[in-house]
Amino acid sequence: MLLESHGIDSILFDAEVHSYLGVGALMPVRLMALDEDRADARAILTEGDLLPPG
């Protein structure tokens, strides 16, 4: 995973429900990281154009 390659531990929530039910945008997948890693994680994901709008 991208964040782990930068030394940031993270976990996905609701990925199984999303893929099992195929609900797309109705059931977003949540990415969780430690609060102290939030700024770095956001910067990495923004740089890779991987954050949803908003």
N, C-alpha and C positions, 0 to 999 in steps of 0.2 A: 504494500500500500504506500502511496505517495508520502503521507505524513510520517509513517514509520521509517521511511528511508531518510527522513530529516530528524529522527530521534524523538518524534512526538507519538506517544501512545494514544490510540483512539479506538472507538468501537462504533459499529453501526447498529441502530435500533430500527426495527420494523422492516428490515430488508426481506425477511422471509414472507411476511404478510403481503408485501408489495408484489413480489414475484409470484406467489401462490395464487393470489386473487386477481392479479393483473389489473389493479385499480389505478395505476398510473398516478396522476397528479392528485387524485382524491386521497391517497394515503402516502404522504411523503416519507422518504427514508431520512432518518435523523443521524447525523454524525456527532458523536460526543467526544470531547477531549477535556483534559484537566483545565481548570480556569486559568492557571498560570501559563498554559500553552496556547491560550485562545488567540492572542494577537499574532503569534508566529504562524499558527495553523491558518488563520484567516488570510495572512499575507501570502502563504504558499498556495492556497486554493485560489486566491484572486489572481496571482501571477499565472497560474495554469488555466485561468478562465473556467473554473470548476464550481463557482458559486452560483446558485439560482438568482434571478433578479430580485431585488428588494432588499 
